[in-house]
Amino acid sequence: GKGTNLNMGTLSQLSIIYLLWTATVFCQYEDYDFADEYDEEPDHQHPYYFNSDPSAQAENPHYPFPIECARECFCPPEFPLSMYCDHRKLKTIPNIPAHVQQLYLQNNDIEAVPTGPFTNATILREINLSYNKIKFNMIDHGVFAKLSNLVQLHLQHNELDEFPFPLPSSLERLLLGFNKISQLPGNALDRLPNITMLDLCNNFLDDSALKGSHFSVMNNLMQLNLCNNKLQTMPPNLPSSLMYLSLENNSISYIPENYFSKLPKIIALRMSHNNLQNIPRNTFNNLLNLLELNLGHNKLKQVFYIPRSLQHLYIEDNDIEMINVTLMCPSIDPMNTKQLTYIRVDQNKLTTPISTYAFFCFPHIRTIYYGEQNSHVNKTTQIRTAVFRRLLTPEEYDEIEDEDHETHDQETEEEHEAENNYFYPHFW
């Protein structure tokens, strides 16, 4: 009986020690940033778990089950389906064990994606290969297409000059920003019916690259990022499922009439830094879900109809001399009030504040940011009130202050704009 008690006591002590060790390890790794694809600056610091001496891993306590792991990488016991090989100066992809579902290879010097390392990795769901040196002709044909469970693929910040097809039809999120892609082969998108988010910002795409019905077959596409390309016209044949469209930093000069009649679900439209001169008055009429509209840094001379749902309107740095509220709001329906809360109109050519009629039309307006106005060439003027604010409770005031500072800081730091322009992968 004593022996049994002793064994039980030893076992319970061991299980307490194991639990404490597990808790310590978890605390070490829990604040690893799993969504680093949109870091403002690439993080070249080694993450907490970085282990410069692979042999040191052998000194770790034994896990209750063995975790197979590539020698160059790290497989935390708390995330047994993940393998971390990022920030390691790797030139090649290590062999991937069969149990791995999440593979992190970002921030390395990888140039090629051969079939070999993926032979056993049949259940991979996510691969992050961002911030490497991968070229299209160094990707083995079909290497990704064979991964029939893959839902997320990160290839941004590489040296791809072509769209990396074929891809598996299971794919839902594809990030290809900051490459050199100038063409989208006609059939490249046909076999991707499950894509919900496609990021092609910061590439070399022009109008000819988007001709044909590339996107129309993507019936689940909710977010399309095409910012920082060479587009001169609006992308054609977008699917009606689209909710977030990012087109800033192109050379688009007009929006065709009825363009949005087939895109009723749009929630956010970002078109700052283009060449828009005139918005047809009813362009946004049928956008009943639109919350954010950013047309800053264009050449607009006149305002346009504001849909009822819109909350945030950015039209800074245009050529607007007067804001005609009647164009924005032809009639007032007290039972169906417009939701606009924030307008940014700095760096235009306004000489007087917006007419008070606006407050009947837009009863929810809290802030109008006038900032400085460009009255003549190389001369700025200030409307007497740089920022108009409605009477708010102290709590509301603090909340809007924080929001304003964030918005203004982000909008004015143009050197960071290429990165800031993204819709973040997890929406607001």
FITIDO-164255 format. One record per residue (C-alpha): residue number from 1; x negated, y negated, z negated. Coordinates in nm, 3 decimals, m for minus. Last residue first. Layout:
REM residues N
<NUM, <X, Y, Z>>
...
END
This chain:
REM residues 428
<428, <1.291, m4.668, 3.860>>
<427, <1.212, m4.381, 4.088>>
<426, <0.968, m4.105, 4.015>>
<425, <0.727, m4.112, 4.312>>
<424, <0.669, m4.482, 4.274>>
<423, <0.792, m4.677, 4.568>>
<422, <0.468, m4.795, 4.709>>
<421, <0.387, m5.156, 4.772>>
<420, <0.164, m5.184, 4.470>>
<419, <m0.123, m4.997, 4.638>>
<418, <m0.145, m5.217, 4.947>>
<417, <m0.057, m5.513, 4.730>>
<416, <m0.357, m5.507, 4.504>>
<415, <m0.531, m5.800, 4.674>>
<414, <m0.197, m5.976, 4.688>>
<413, <m0.177, m6.027, 4.316>>
<412, <0.124, m6.259, 4.337>>
<411, <0.400, m6.000, 4.354>>
<410, <0.278, m5.780, 4.071>>
<409, <0.220, m6.066, 3.830>>
<408, <0.555, m6.219, 3.919>>
<407, <0.749, m5.898, 3.880>>
<406, <0.587, m5.801, 3.550>>
<405, <0.624, m6.150, 3.408>>
<404, <0.985, m6.165, 3.521>>
<403, <1.080, m5.831, 3.363>>
<402, <0.921, m5.927, 3.031>>
<401, <1.106, m6.259, 3.032>>
<400, <1.432, m6.084, 3.131>>
<399, <1.414, m5.859, 2.825>>
<398, <1.319, m6.142, 2.591>>
<397, <1.613, m6.352, 2.717>>
<396, <1.857, m6.063, 2.687>>
<395, <1.754, m6.012, 2.324>>
<394, <1.777, m6.385, 2.245>>
<393, <2.130, m6.393, 2.396>>
<392, <2.135, m6.560, 2.735>>
<391, <2.240, m6.897, 2.869>>
<390, <2.156, m6.883, 3.240>>
<389, <1.799, m6.940, 3.352>>
<388, <1.657, m7.156, 3.632>>
<387, <1.283, m7.130, 3.682>>
<386, <1.078, m7.410, 3.835>>
<385, <1.338, m7.667, 3.732>>
<384, <1.254, m8.005, 3.883>>
<383, <1.181, m7.846, 4.218>>
<382, <0.804, m7.852, 4.257>>
<381, <0.619, m7.959, 4.565>>
<380, <0.338, m7.805, 4.768>>
<379, <0.132, m7.962, 5.043>>
<378, <m0.083, m7.781, 5.300>>
<377, <0.167, m7.861, 5.576>>
<376, <0.475, m8.020, 5.427>>
<375, <0.731, m7.924, 5.161>>
<374, <0.595, m7.585, 5.060>>
<373, <0.786, m7.507, 4.739>>
<372, <0.645, m7.407, 4.400>>
<371, <0.822, m7.173, 4.158>>
<370, <1.196, m7.150, 4.234>>
<369, <1.271, m6.831, 4.039>>
<368, <1.646, m6.807, 3.998>>
<367, <1.735, m6.607, 3.687>>
<366, <2.046, m6.477, 3.519>>
<365, <2.295, m6.445, 3.803>>
<364, <2.592, m6.236, 3.692>>
<363, <2.863, m6.478, 3.812>>
<362, <2.739, m6.461, 4.173>>
<361, <3.005, m6.637, 4.378>>
<360, <3.120, m6.875, 4.110>>
<359, <2.757, m6.931, 4.013>>
<358, <2.652, m6.991, 4.373>>
<357, <2.892, m7.287, 4.393>>
<356, <2.632, m7.458, 4.172>>
<355, <2.436, m7.525, 4.493>>
<354, <2.080, m7.386, 4.499>>
<353, <1.822, m7.637, 4.381>>
<352, <1.700, m7.918, 4.608>>
<351, <1.390, m7.965, 4.824>>
<350, <1.353, m7.610, 4.947>>
<349, <1.073, m7.537, 5.193>>
<348, <0.987, m7.182, 5.080>>
<347, <0.703, m7.078, 4.850>>
<346, <0.937, m6.972, 4.566>>
<345, <1.280, m6.819, 4.636>>
<344, <1.309, m6.522, 4.395>>
<343, <1.666, m6.432, 4.310>>
<342, <1.778, m6.224, 4.009>>
<341, <2.119, m6.108, 3.881>>
<340, <2.327, m6.033, 4.195>>
<339, <2.625, m5.811, 4.105>>
<338, <2.897, m5.961, 4.323>>
<337, <3.244, m5.970, 4.172>>
<336, <3.525, m5.741, 4.283>>
<335, <3.838, m5.843, 4.096>>
<334, <3.748, m6.212, 4.118>>
<333, <3.706, m6.183, 4.497>>
<332, <3.520, m6.485, 4.628>>
<331, <3.473, m6.546, 5.000>>
<330, <3.195, m6.613, 5.252>>
<329, <2.918, m6.524, 5.002>>
<328, <2.564, m6.536, 5.134>>
<327, <2.661, m6.750, 5.433>>
<326, <2.869, m6.971, 5.201>>
<325, <2.567, m7.010, 4.971>>
<324, <2.368, m7.188, 5.241>>
<323, <2.020, m7.202, 5.091>>
<322, <1.831, m7.493, 5.242>>
<321, <1.483, m7.532, 5.386>>
<320, <1.400, m7.161, 5.427>>
<319, <1.064, m7.104, 5.594>>
<318, <0.962, m6.785, 5.406>>
<317, <0.725, m6.726, 5.113>>
<316, <0.980, m6.587, 4.865>>
<315, <1.295, m6.401, 4.978>>
<314, <1.322, m6.141, 4.699>>
<313, <1.678, m6.039, 4.601>>
<312, <1.750, m5.821, 4.298>>
<311, <2.102, m5.703, 4.204>>
<310, <2.276, m5.612, 4.532>>
<309, <2.604, m5.419, 4.483>>
<308, <2.835, m5.680, 4.639>>
<307, <2.643, m5.709, 4.965>>
<306, <2.466, m6.043, 5.029>>
<305, <2.536, m6.202, 5.370>>
<304, <2.243, m6.394, 5.515>>
<303, <1.991, m6.671, 5.436>>
<302, <1.824, m6.893, 5.696>>
<301, <1.477, m6.987, 5.816>>
<300, <1.312, m6.650, 5.774>>
<299, <0.943, m6.626, 5.866>>
<298, <0.835, m6.333, 5.643>>
<297, <0.648, m6.315, 5.311>>
<296, <0.944, m6.194, 5.099>>
<295, <1.219, m5.975, 5.245>>
<294, <1.266, m5.751, 4.941>>
<293, <1.618, m5.615, 4.886>>
<292, <1.694, m5.419, 4.569>>
<291, <2.027, m5.273, 4.456>>
<290, <2.191, m5.160, 4.782>>
<289, <2.470, m4.908, 4.716>>
<288, <2.748, m5.058, 4.930>>
<287, <2.522, m5.119, 5.228>>
<286, <2.801, m5.187, 5.479>>
<285, <2.745, m5.557, 5.519>>
<284, <2.363, m5.557, 5.521>>
<283, <2.312, m5.689, 5.874>>
<282, <2.623, m5.906, 5.870>>
<281, <2.456, m6.243, 5.932>>
<280, <2.196, m6.123, 6.178>>
<279, <1.860, m6.170, 6.000>>
<278, <1.634, m6.419, 6.176>>
<277, <1.262, m6.470, 6.175>>
<276, <1.122, m6.137, 6.054>>
<275, <0.747, m6.116, 6.113>>
<274, <0.653, m5.868, 5.836>>
<273, <0.495, m5.910, 5.493>>
<272, <0.794, m5.799, 5.278>>
<271, <1.025, m5.532, 5.418>>
<270, <1.134, m5.330, 5.116>>
<269, <1.482, m5.180, 5.119>>
<268, <1.620, m5.018, 4.803>>
<267, <1.946, m4.832, 4.745>>
<266, <2.023, m4.720, 5.103>>
<265, <2.315, m4.474, 5.105>>
<264, <2.506, m4.621, 5.402>>
<263, <2.232, m4.556, 5.660>>
<262, <2.429, m4.515, 5.984>>
<261, <2.565, m4.872, 5.982>>
<260, <2.218, m4.991, 5.881>>
<259, <2.098, m5.076, 6.233>>
<258, <2.435, m5.233, 6.320>>
<257, <2.256, m5.522, 6.493>>
<256, <1.886, m5.456, 6.545>>
<255, <1.651, m5.579, 6.269>>
<254, <1.389, m5.818, 6.406>>
<253, <1.019, m5.909, 6.406>>
<252, <0.850, m5.601, 6.257>>
<251, <0.474, m5.654, 6.231>>
<250, <0.397, m5.416, 5.941>>
<249, <0.303, m5.491, 5.580>>
<248, <0.627, m5.374, 5.417>>
<247, <0.836, m5.092, 5.563>>
<246, <0.952, m4.897, 5.254>>
<245, <1.293, m4.730, 5.277>>
<244, <1.462, m4.574, 4.975>>
<243, <1.805, m4.404, 4.996>>
<242, <1.800, m4.203, 5.322>>
<241, <2.066, m3.929, 5.360>>
<240, <2.196, m4.086, 5.684>>
<239, <1.883, m3.964, 5.866>>
<238, <1.664, m4.220, 6.046>>
<237, <1.696, m4.230, 6.422>>
<236, <1.460, m4.518, 6.505>>
<235, <1.194, m4.689, 6.289>>
<234, <1.250, m5.067, 6.299>>
<233, <1.032, m5.245, 6.554>>
<232, <0.678, m5.381, 6.558>>
<231, <0.516, m5.100, 6.359>>
<230, <0.140, m5.104, 6.302>>
<229, <0.118, m4.939, 5.957>>
<228, <0.095, m5.077, 5.604>>
<227, <0.430, m4.950, 5.473>>
<226, <0.595, m4.643, 5.624>>
<225, <0.739, m4.486, 5.305>>
<224, <1.052, m4.276, 5.355>>
<223, <1.260, m4.169, 5.054>>
<222, <1.582, m3.966, 5.050>>
<221, <1.521, m3.711, 5.326>>
<220, <1.767, m3.423, 5.286>>
<219, <1.889, m3.408, 5.647>>
<218, <1.542, m3.423, 5.796>>
<217, <1.649, m3.359, 6.156>>
<216, <1.681, m3.732, 6.226>>
<215, <1.322, m3.806, 6.126>>
<214, <1.136, m3.730, 6.447>>
<213, <1.415, m3.812, 6.692>>
<212, <1.218, m3.961, 6.978>>
<211, <0.978, m4.253, 6.946>>
<210, <0.796, m4.285, 6.612>>
<209, <0.438, m4.268, 6.743>>
<208, <0.522, m4.513, 7.022>>
<207, <0.622, m4.775, 6.765>>
<206, <0.281, m4.772, 6.592>>
<205, <0.135, m4.546, 6.322>>
<204, <m0.224, m4.619, 6.209>>
<203, <m0.195, m4.512, 5.842>>
<202, <m0.146, m4.699, 5.516>>
<201, <0.196, m4.563, 5.421>>
<200, <0.305, m4.219, 5.549>>
<199, <0.491, m4.097, 5.239>>
<198, <0.772, m3.849, 5.295>>
<197, <1.016, m3.770, 5.013>>
<196, <1.320, m3.538, 5.026>>
<195, <1.180, m3.278, 5.269>>
<194, <1.402, m2.968, 5.279>>
<193, <1.458, m2.942, 5.656>>
<192, <1.087, m2.940, 5.742>>
<191, <1.070, m2.733, 6.060>>
<190, <1.143, m3.015, 6.299>>
<189, <0.890, m3.255, 6.144>>
<188, <0.585, m3.146, 6.345>>
<187, <0.786, m3.070, 6.661>>
<186, <0.735, m3.404, 6.832>>
<185, <0.376, m3.452, 6.714>>
<184, <0.355, m3.756, 6.483>>
<183, <0.070, m3.975, 6.608>>
<182, <m0.167, m4.238, 6.460>>
<181, <m0.274, m4.074, 6.134>>
<180, <m0.585, m4.236, 5.990>>
<179, <m0.529, m4.162, 5.618>>
<178, <m0.421, m4.375, 5.322>>
<177, <m0.077, m4.218, 5.263>>
<176, <m0.002, m3.854, 5.346>>
<175, <0.228, m3.750, 5.060>>
<174, <0.475, m3.468, 5.132>>
<173, <0.755, m3.385, 4.888>>
<172, <1.015, m3.113, 4.955>>
<171, <0.824, m2.835, 5.137>>
<170, <1.008, m2.501, 5.166>>
<169, <0.988, m2.512, 5.548>>
<168, <0.613, m2.445, 5.521>>
<167, <0.383, m2.680, 5.717>>
<166, <0.248, m2.654, 6.072>>
<165, <0.124, m2.926, 6.082>>
<164, <m0.121, m3.170, 5.922>>
<163, <m0.021, m3.496, 6.096>>
<162, <m0.331, m3.611, 6.281>>
<161, <m0.628, m3.840, 6.205>>
<160, <m0.670, m3.704, 5.854>>
<159, <m0.962, m3.864, 5.668>>
<158, <m0.835, m3.836, 5.309>>
<157, <m0.672, m4.079, 5.066>>
<156, <m0.330, m3.904, 5.053>>
<155, <m0.309, m3.527, 5.094>>
<154, <m0.061, m3.436, 4.820>>
<153, <0.164, m3.137, 4.891>>
<152, <0.479, m3.056, 4.690>>
<151, <0.735, m2.776, 4.744>>
<150, <0.516, m2.476, 4.835>>
<149, <0.700, m2.145, 4.793>>
<148, <0.639, m2.011, 5.148>>
<147, <0.266, m2.075, 5.142>>
<146, <0.191, m1.933, 5.489>>
<145, <0.258, m2.273, 5.650>>
<144, <m0.024, m2.428, 5.444>>
<143, <m0.305, m2.226, 5.606>>
<142, <m0.124, m2.221, 5.942>>
<141, <m0.420, m2.346, 6.148>>
<140, <m0.730, m2.377, 5.929>>
<139, <m0.773, m2.742, 5.824>>
<138, <m1.111, m2.874, 5.943>>
<137, <m0.964, m3.023, 6.261>>
<136, <m0.738, m3.246, 6.052>>
<135, <m1.023, m3.394, 5.846>>
<134, <m1.044, m3.366, 5.467>>
<133, <m1.272, m3.605, 5.280>>
<132, <m1.112, m3.597, 4.931>>
<131, <m0.901, m3.843, 4.730>>
<130, <m0.579, m3.636, 4.737>>
<129, <m0.587, m3.254, 4.750>>
<128, <m0.299, m3.195, 4.506>>
<127, <m0.124, m2.865, 4.571>>
<126, <0.216, m2.775, 4.423>>
<125, <0.434, m2.463, 4.440>>
<124, <0.175, m2.186, 4.487>>
<123, <0.342, m1.842, 4.471>>
<122, <0.138, m1.667, 4.743>>
<121, <m0.206, m1.762, 4.620>>
<120, <m0.376, m1.430, 4.707>>
<119, <m0.526, m1.536, 5.043>>
<118, <m0.547, m1.908, 4.954>>
<117, <m0.927, m1.920, 4.909>>
<116, <m0.981, m1.762, 5.254>>
<115, <m0.752, m1.973, 5.476>>
<114, <m0.994, m2.266, 5.505>>
<113, <m0.916, m2.625, 5.399>>
<112, <m1.224, m2.833, 5.489>>
<111, <m1.392, m3.156, 5.377>>
<110, <m1.379, m3.135, 4.996>>
<109, <m1.578, m3.407, 4.820>>
<108, <m1.366, m3.421, 4.503>>
<107, <m1.109, m3.658, 4.356>>
<106, <m0.801, m3.432, 4.372>>
<105, <m0.817, m3.052, 4.348>>
<104, <m0.519, m2.981, 4.119>>
<103, <m0.341, m2.651, 4.191>>
<102, <0.002, m2.583, 4.041>>
<101, <0.157, m2.235, 4.085>>
<100, <m0.140, m2.010, 4.001>>
<99, <m0.066, m1.638, 3.935>>
<98, <m0.254, m1.500, 4.238>>
<97, <m0.590, m1.655, 4.151>>
<96, <m0.717, m1.932, 4.380>>
<95, <m1.067, m1.890, 4.524>>
<94, <m1.258, m2.218, 4.504>>
<93, <m1.205, m2.499, 4.758>>
<92, <m1.534, m2.637, 4.889>>
<91, <m1.743, m2.950, 4.834>>
<90, <m1.660, m2.986, 4.465>>
<89, <m1.774, m3.308, 4.296>>
<88, <m1.574, m3.198, 3.989>>
<87, <m1.311, m3.475, 3.948>>
<86, <m1.025, m3.224, 3.993>>
<85, <m1.042, m2.843, 3.960>>
<84, <m0.747, m2.796, 3.723>>
<83, <m0.555, m2.467, 3.758>>
<82, <m0.193, m2.448, 3.646>>
<81, <0.032, m2.144, 3.583>>
<80, <m0.097, m2.082, 3.230>>
<79, <m0.017, m2.437, 3.118>>
<78, <m0.069, m2.412, 2.740>>
<77, <m0.364, m2.175, 2.795>>
<76, <m0.546, m2.447, 2.991>>
<75, <m0.700, m2.322, 3.317>>
<74, <m1.017, m2.516, 3.401>>
<73, <m1.212, m2.502, 3.724>>
<72, <m1.555, m2.419, 3.868>>
<71, <m1.546, m2.054, 3.750>>
<70, <m1.205, m1.998, 3.911>>
<69, <m0.956, m1.883, 3.649>>
<68, <m0.792, m1.557, 3.543>>
<67, <m0.609, m1.606, 3.219>>
<66, <m0.633, m1.305, 2.985>>
<65, <m0.348, m1.262, 2.736>>
<64, <m0.337, m1.344, 2.363>>
<63, <m0.615, m1.591, 2.439>>
<62, <m0.969, m1.525, 2.320>>
<61, <m1.140, m1.808, 2.133>>
<60, <m1.354, m2.040, 2.350>>
<59, <m1.725, m1.954, 2.370>>
<58, <m1.690, m1.822, 2.727>>
<57, <m1.579, m2.167, 2.836>>
<56, <m1.930, m2.292, 2.765>>
<55, <m2.052, m2.099, 3.069>>
<54, <m1.885, m2.359, 3.296>>
<53, <m2.108, m2.637, 3.155>>
<52, <m1.977, m2.980, 3.250>>
<51, <m1.641, m2.915, 3.087>>
<50, <m1.382, m3.177, 3.164>>
<49, <m1.086, m3.135, 2.929>>
<48, <m1.057, m3.497, 2.836>>
<47, <m1.047, m3.612, 3.199>>
<46, <m1.375, m3.715, 3.361>>
<45, <m1.373, m4.084, 3.440>>
<44, <m1.349, m4.147, 3.813>>
<43, <m0.989, m4.259, 3.791>>
<42, <m0.891, m4.394, 4.128>>
<41, <m0.770, m4.750, 4.077>>
<40, <m0.404, m4.841, 4.098>>
<39, <m0.314, m4.480, 4.022>>
<38, <m0.038, m4.367, 4.258>>
<37, <m0.124, m3.999, 4.291>>
<36, <m0.195, m3.981, 3.917>>
<35, <0.131, m3.807, 3.834>>
<34, <m0.006, m3.538, 3.600>>
<33, <m0.170, m3.790, 3.369>>
<32, <m0.333, m3.584, 3.096>>
<31, <m0.173, m3.691, 2.770>>
<30, <m0.098, m3.338, 2.653>>
<29, <m0.452, m3.210, 2.692>>
<28, <m0.626, m3.264, 2.360>>
<27, <m0.308, m3.238, 2.155>>
<26, <m0.245, m2.901, 2.319>>
<25, <m0.593, m2.779, 2.224>>
<24, <m0.543, m2.879, 1.862>>
<23, <m0.195, m2.721, 1.848>>
<22, <m0.330, m2.396, 1.996>>
<21, <m0.611, m2.391, 1.740>>
<20, <m0.365, m2.446, 1.456>>
<19, <m0.142, m2.165, 1.588>>
<18, <m0.441, m1.931, 1.618>>
<17, <m0.556, m2.012, 1.261>>
<16, <m0.202, m1.947, 1.134>>
<15, <m0.189, m1.617, 1.329>>
<14, <m0.524, m1.514, 1.181>>
<13, <m0.407, m1.590, 0.827>>
<12, <m0.088, m1.389, 0.891>>
<11, <m0.296, m1.099, 1.019>>
<10, <m0.535, m1.108, 0.725>>
<9, <m0.246, m1.107, 0.480>>
<8, <m0.075, m0.821, 0.667>>
<7, <m0.400, m0.624, 0.665>>
<6, <m0.449, m0.684, 0.294>>
<5, <m0.091, m0.587, 0.223>>
<4, <m0.132, m0.265, 0.426>>
<3, <m0.452, m0.182, 0.244>>
<2, <m0.284, m0.240, m0.091>>
<1, <0.000, 0.000, 0.000>>
END
